[in-house]
Amino acid sequence: MTNANQNIIYMLIASVISSFSGFFTKIVTMEISSLEAVFFRNLIGLIIISISLYKMPTVSKGGNASLLFSRGFLGFVGILLYFYAIQNISLGVAVTLNKTSPLFGALFSFIFLYERLKTKQIIGILVAFIGVIVIFIPNGLSFDIGMIFGFLSGMVAGLAYTSIRKLKGIYNTREILFSFVAIGTIFPFILLMLSHYIEIPNGFEFMFSKFIMPSFYTIIFIIALGFSGTIAQYFMTKAYENIKTGIAGTIGYSTVPFSIFLGVLLGDEIPSLLVFCGISLIICGGILLKGVKKKKK
């Protein structure tokens, strides 16, 4: 099997597992806040990655610690926005809006990695953003906070995945993932603790929420969320290290139909025809991004 095919398989595995991760997130956030869900998800991931690093230590070149921290912090912000979106809107729409990440990934790769955008990639970006507008139309183009956060999570994720490409050769996959789960555990913990001592401002409930002890039923799904989220991130990180952002993102769209189906199982309404059109435009735009080439110097 060629490296290219192997990395495509990594992305497919990540996509399928991500669908179930979103499914578990939807269930968990029915009882606890999205912030608390982020905390538990990353805490379990931190334990898994720490054990892995202890059992099989890595030797990496190191350096550029600020970029490593940035990747972890962006990952935390992205997943916090994403979980809040899953909690407040349908799973399929939340996942689709989050999947604008390849569009932003292509733009950021053009800016930071000198990857050339051909005409069809520019058209793809425009088509996908039209799709985002179409999804917002049934909502009267109003600024629904869940939908806005879903879109912003895609933008932040696009920047985070672009940083992975920059970190390749400096840090091992598990070290990059460790930065994400460590920062994604520490920051939510601080915010959860602060929430008990401050009056939470209106509009900032996604950032500050009081800790709620989950029931045994929810704990089972929290564990499932932690394991599925960590495994999906591992394979996604492996894929983004070795294949172009646009290609990886295109394959990642396989998450969307799985998520729509799982969301309906949880009681989400079947997306309207207009929303389906918007979803299709975003996927088509992502497919047009395939084949982004590096600019010759």
N, C-alpha and C positions, 0 to 999 in steps of 0.2 A: 504494500500500500504506500502510495506517495505521501510526502508530508502535507501537500495541499489537500488531498482527500482525507487525511487523518484530522486536519484542523477543521475541515467542514463537518466531519462527524462529531468533533468536540462541540461545535456550535449547535448542531442539531440536538445533541444530548442536553446541553445547557438550556435550549429552548423548551424542550418537553418538560424538563424538571422545573423550569421557571414557571410554567403554566400551573403546576401543582403547588408551587410555592405561593403564587398569587391566590390560589384556591384556599390554602391554609391561612393565609393572611386575612382573607375576607371573613373566615370563620372566627379567627382569634379576635379581630377588631370589633366583633359583635359584642364582646364583653369588656375588653380592655382598650385603652387608647392606642392610637397608631404609634405614638412615641414609645410607649411601654413595649409594644410589639417589636419595634426596631431594637430596643434594648435586649430583649430576650433572644431575638433572632441572632444578633451579633455576639451575645454572650456565649451561646452554644457554639457558634462558629469559632470564637476565640479559643474555647476549650479544645475543640477538634484540631484546629491548626497548631495550637501550642503543643499538644501531645504529638502531633505529626513531626513538628520541628525538633522536639526533644528526642523522639525515637530515631529520626533520620535527619540529623543536622545538615544544613546547607552551607556551602562556601560560595559566596558571591563577591563580585568586584567591589560593591558598595559605592557610596558617594551620592551626591545630589539628594540629600535627606529631605530637603525642603520640597522637592517634587514628589517624593514618596509620601510625605505628610499631606501634601495637596491632594494626591490621589485618594488617600484615606478620608480626608475631610469632605472632598467632593462626593465621594461614595456615600458618606453618612447623610449629607444634605439631600442627595438624590433619592436615597431610599426612604428618608423621612417624608419627603414630598409625595413619593410614589405610594407609600403605605396609607397616607392620609387620603389620597385620591381613591384608592381601593376601598377604603372605609366608607366613603361618601358618595361614590358614583358606581355604575355597573362595572363589573370586573373587566368585561371585554373592552369597554371604552377607555378605562384607566390604562390597561395594557397597551392599547393602540396608541394613545397619546404619549405614553412612555417610549413607544417604539419610534418616536421622532428622533431618538438618539442618533441613528445613523446619519440623518440629515445634518444635525449639528456636528457629528463626528467628521463628516466629509468637509464641512466648512472649517472646522478647527484644524483638520489635517492639512488643508490648503494653506491656512495661516501659519501653523506652527511646524508642520512636517514637510512643507514645500511640495505637497502632492497636487498635481495639476488637475483641475476640474474641466472636463470636456463639455461641449455644448449639451450633450444628453444628460450629463449629471446636473447641470444647472437647471435644465428643464424638469428633471426629476425632483429637485428641491422645491421648485415652484408648484409642481403638481401636488406634491405631498402637503405643502402648506395650504393649498386650496382645499385639500381634503380635511385639514384641521378646521378650517372655517365652516365647511359643510357640516361637520359633526356638531359645531356650535349652533347651527341654524335652528334645529328643533328647540333649543333652549332660548330662542329669541336673541341670539348673539349676546346674551347677558354674561356678566363675568361670574359665572358659577365657580366658587372657590375650589371645589374638587376638580373640575375640568382644567382650570388654570394651573393648579398644582400638578396635575398629570402631565400637562404640556411642559411645565418648567422642569419636572423630573427628567424628561427626555433631554432637555438642553443640558442640564447638569451632568447626566449620565454620558452624553456625547463627549463632553470635555474630560470626564474621568477616564473613559475608555481610550481617548486619544493620548492621555498621559501614560497609559500602560505601554503604548508603543514606544514612548520616549524612555521608559524604564527598562525595556528589554535589554539584556546584556549587562545591566547594572545590578539588578536584583532577581532572585529566583521567584517563580510563580507564587509559591507559598509565602514568601516574604512580602510580596506585594499584597497578597490577600490578607496577611496578618495585619498590615497597616490599616486596611479597611475595617476589619472586624474589631481591632483594638480601639481605634478612634470611634467607631460606631457603637462601642460599648461604653466608653468613658463619657462622651458628651451626653448621651441620653440619660445616663445615671446622674450626672450633675443637674441636668434640667429637671428630672423627676424629683430630686431632693429639694431643689429651689422652689418647686411648685407648692410645697407644703408651707413655705414661709413668705410667699408673695401673693398679691392679688393678681390673678391672671388677667391680662388686658384682653378686651374683646378683639377677636381676629387673630389671636396668638395661641389659641387652644391647641394647634398642631405642634407648637414648640414647648408649651408648658402644660403638664397634666399631672394630677396626683396619682401616685402608685395605687393600684387596686390588686389585691391578691386574687389571682385567677383560680377558677374552680378546677377540680381534677380533670373534668372533661376538656377544658380549654388548655390545660397543661399538656395533655397528650398532643394536641394540635400545635402547641408552641414548640414542642420537641420536633415534631414533623417539619415545622416551618424552619427551625434552625438547621436541621440536617439537609433538607432539600435546598434551602437558600445557599448554604455553604458549598454544597456539591455543584450547584448551578454556577455560582460565582467562580469556582475553581476551573471548570471547563470553559467558561466564558473568557476568563483571563488567559487561559492557554490559547484559545482561538484568537483573541485580539492581539496577542504577542506576535503571532506568526502569519496572519493574513490581513489584508487591507481592511480598514474600518468599514468601507462601503460594502464589501463582500460579506464580512461577518454580520453586519447589520441586516443585510438582505436575507440571509439564512435565518436570522433571528425572528423574522416575521412569521415563521411557522408557529410561534407562541400564540398569535392572535386567535386563530380558529379554535384552538384547544381552550383558551381562556373564555371565549364567548360561550362555548358549550358548558364548561364547568360553572360559569357564572349563572347560566340559566338553571342549572341543577340546584343552585343556592337560592333561587327565587328572583334573579334579575329578569327584567323584561327582555324579550327578544328584540334586538335593535331594530328600529324602524328602517324603512327602505332608504331614507335620506342618510341615516347614520351608516348603514351598510355601504352606501355610495362613498361617504367620506372615508371609511375604513379602507375601501378598495383603492381610492386615490392615494392614500398614504402608502399602502403596500406597493402600488404601481410606481410611485415616486421613489420608494426605496430600492426597487428592482432596477430602475434606471441608473442608480448610483453604482451599480456593479462595474467593476473594471477601472476604478480610479487609478491613475498612473502617476508615478513620482515624476516631478518636474526635473528635467535635465539641467545640470548646473554648467 
